[in-house]
Amino acid sequence: MAVITSIGVAASLAGCSATESNENEITFFANNTQDSYQKLIDGFEAANPGITIKFSTTNGAQAGYQQTLQTRISGGQLTDVFVAPPEQLNDLVKNNTVKDLTDEPFMADLNDTNKEQSSVDSKIYSMSVTSWTNAFAYNKDLLAKAGYDSIPETWDEFIEMLKALKDAGVEKPYLEPKAGLGAMVESWIGFDSSEASKSIDQQITDGDTTFKDTYGEYYAEWAKLFDTGVMGSEVTGLGDDQVRTEFAAGRLAVMPSGYWDVNTFNDAGLNYAFGRLPMLHKEDTPYAPGAADSGYAINSKISGKKLENAEKFLAYIASEEGLKNVQDGLGLIPATKNYTPEIDEHFSEPYELYLSTGNLYLNTLGWPTSGRSTLRAETFAQLQQVALGSETPDQAASNLDAKIKTLS
């Protein structure tokens, strides 16, 4: 995760102590922008007159959230309600930072998968109400220039399509952001893990295998993007917003994306759709990177009216009205028993392939709980070196083996 500067941290901490705010004000720290949460905030305040929400996030929203959350906890500045990333949940529970939500009425309609990801020692400490999946967003008009109308099923066929796009004059057939390199790797690992008794990443953590003996092969497949010249090393300097801007402007044919970009692409007036992530072999069951989203947690240190209001907020989020506001504002897909989301038609294929089947995989869930964020960032750093040609795929995977040893 990006390192937050001391100035940025100081600014983001201002006025956030749960003990300093009045009992009818809920302080809320989250990993997205206030604009994204405004529908949810407005809806809750309208349904609960007299209770207000004081929202805060990090500079850049997603970037640095986990780092800033830890800084707030260490400084005694944790808010009443906050988003709890699954990578940090074990530490949050160990430090007695989050309230046990297991028996709260608003937890009743959560899906089992979401509950499981939010659990430690069979108790649930955050309320995860949405799930996510990656997919490929593609520009239909640009694909048509090379005679394609959808994303091919296999990786080699996908590479051939990108080459055809380039030959047809499409300057930017495919781009990945620097913090999302290797977009398909988890898809391939997900399927192969489904064929085993435990996931490949859990096998690595348990010492049954290594990154070099598993990830090395997947990284070599991904590196074909550079070997064939359909994607260049410039991706090592491209942020998420830059890649998204290229696609929204109609200059980029394909990019890894998700439901959160639907509103942006619709507003851009593109002729586009979301499609599958190509698998290594035609007979492989489609899998995609994805999981239950981070849940909403309550500060274990609050009590009385503050606690009562915080519980009301979570109950509202889990209601049908709240879930609709979450979907409309944040572009996340509710995954609860009490709400059936309306899915934008552009996203129908990945929804049916991944979310409705549960064929999702997130490698971090198999890694050591104390080092998931660090190791995740290291995977992107190593793939940047592969993209630059300074490391081979095997070297990158071997470096992950060295990294995981420092976390155990």
C-alpha positions, 0 to 999 in steps of 0.5 A, spaced: 500 500 500 502 507 498 505 510 504 501 516 507 505 522 508 505 525 515 502 531 513 496 527 510 496 522 516 495 528 520 490 532 516 486 525 516 486 524 523 483 531 525 477 531 529 476 523 528 476 521 536 470 517 538 470 520 545 471 527 542 464 527 538 457 528 541 453 521 542 448 523 536 454 523 531 457 517 528 464 518 526 465 513 520 472 512 516 472 508 510 476 506 504 472 510 498 470 517 497 465 521 500 461 522 494 461 514 493 458 514 500 453 520 500 447 516 498 448 511 504 449 517 509 443 521 506 439 515 507 441 513 514 440 520 516 433 521 513 431 515 516 434 517 523 432 524 524 437 527 529 443 522 528 448 525 523 454 521 520 461 525 520 465 521 514 472 521 513 477 517 508 484 517 506 487 522 501 486 518 495 481 513 498 483 506 497 491 508 497 494 507 504 487 506 507 490 500 511 496 504 513 492 510 515 487 505 519 493 502 523 495 509 525 489 511 527 488 505 532 495 506 534 494 514 536 487 512 539 483 516 534 479 510 531 472 512 529 465 509 531 464 505 525 470 503 520 471 499 514 475 493 516 479 489 511 480 482 511 487 482 511 487 486 518 481 482 521 486 478 525 490 483 528 484 487 529 481 482 534 487 480 537 488 488 539 481 488 542 479 493 537 472 490 534 466 489 537 463 481 536 457 482 531 456 474 531 449 475 534 446 482 532 440 481 528 442 485 522 447 479 521 442 474 520 441 475 512 448 475 510 451 470 506 455 464 509 461 466 504 461 473 507 460 471 514 466 466 513 471 471 511 469 476 516 470 471 522 476 469 527 475 463 531 468 462 529 466 469 531 464 475 526 467 481 527 465 485 521 459 486 516 460 484 509 454 485 505 457 485 498 462 481 493 466 483 488 469 480 482 474 482 476 472 482 469 475 485 462 472 491 460 472 491 452 470 496 447 466 493 442 467 498 436 475 497 437 474 489 437 470 489 431 476 492 427 479 486 428 473 481 427 471 480 434 465 481 438 467 478 445 473 476 449 476 469 447 475 463 452 483 461 452 489 465 454 493 464 447 486 466 443 486 472 447 493 474 446 492 472 438 486 477 439 490 483 442 495 482 436 490 482 431 487 489 434 494 492 434 495 489 426 488 493 425 491 499 428 488 499 435 494 503 438 492 500 445 489 493 445 490 492 452 493 495 459 493 493 466 495 498 472 501 498 476 498 496 482 494 490 478 499 487 474 497 479 473 490 480 472 489 473 470 493 469 475 488 469 480 483 466 475 488 460 473 490 459 480 483 459 482 481 453 478 487 449 479 486 450 487 479 448 486 481 441 483 486 440 489 484 439 497 487 445 499 488 452 495 495 453 492 496 459 496 495 455 502 499 450 500 505 455 499 503 458 506 504 451 509 510 449 506 507 444 501 510 447 495 513 454 493 511 460 489 517 458 484 514 451 483 507 454 482 507 462 480 513 461 476 509 458 471 503 462 471 507 468 471 511 466 465 504 465 461 502 472 463 509 475 461 507 473 453 503 480 453 510 483 453 514 477 449 509 478 443 509 486 444 501 487 445 503 490 452 509 494 454 513 496 460 509 503 460 504 499 465 509 500 470 508 507 471 500 507 470 495 508 475 488 505 476 485 512 474 490 513 468 488 506 465 480 507 466 481 514 463 484 511 457 478 506 456 473 511 458 476 516 452 475 510 447 483 509 446 483 502 450 480 496 447 481 492 453 482 493 461 481 489 467 475 492 471 469 491 475 462 493 477 465 499 480 466 502 473 459 501 470 457 508 472 463 511 469 463 507 463 456 508 462 457 516 463 462 516 457 457 513 452 461 507 450 459 502 446 462 497 451 461 490 455 464 486 461 467 479 459 470 473 461 477 473 464 481 467 459 483 461 462 489 457 460 485 451 457 479 451 454 476 446 459 478 450 465 472 452 469 472 460 469 474 463 475 476 470 477 479 474 482 474 476 487 471 475 494 467 478 499 468 485 500 471 488 506 466 489 512 463 494 516 466 494 524 464 497 530 469 500 535 469 496 541 471 501 545 464 505 544 458 504 549 451 507 551 448 511 546 454 511 541 454 504 541 446 504 540 447 509 534 453 505 531 448 499 531 443 502 528 447 505 522 449 497 521 442 495 521 441 500 516 446 498 511 444 491 511 436 493 510 434 493 503 434 501 502 441 501 505 443 496 500 440 499 494 444 505 496 451 501 497 450 499 490 448 505 487 453 509 490 459 505 491 458 500 485 458 494 489 454 488 488 450 486 494 450 479 496 445 478 502 439 473 502 434 479 503 436 483 497 436 481 489 441 486 486 439 489 479 445 488 475 447 493 469 446 489 462 453 491 461 456 486 466 451 480 465 456 475 463 461 476 469 455 476 474 453 469 471 460 466 470 463 468 477 458 471 482 452 467 481 456 461 481 461 463 487 467 461 482 472 467 485 479 466 488 483 471 492 490 469 493 491 473 500 486 469 503 491 463 503 497 467 506 499 468 513 494 473 516 500 477 519 503 479 512 497 479 507 498 486 505 505 486 505 506 480 500 500 482 496 504 489 494 510 485 493 507 481 488 505 487 484 513 490 485 515 483 482 511 483 476 513 490 475 520 488 474 518 482 469 515 488 465 521 492 465 525 486 463 529 486 469 527 479 472 524 473 469 518 470 471 521 465 475 526 470 479 520 474 481 516 468 484 523 466 487 523 473 490 516 472 493 519 465 496 524 470 500 519 475 502 514 470 505 520 467 509 520 474 512 513 474 514 513 467 518 
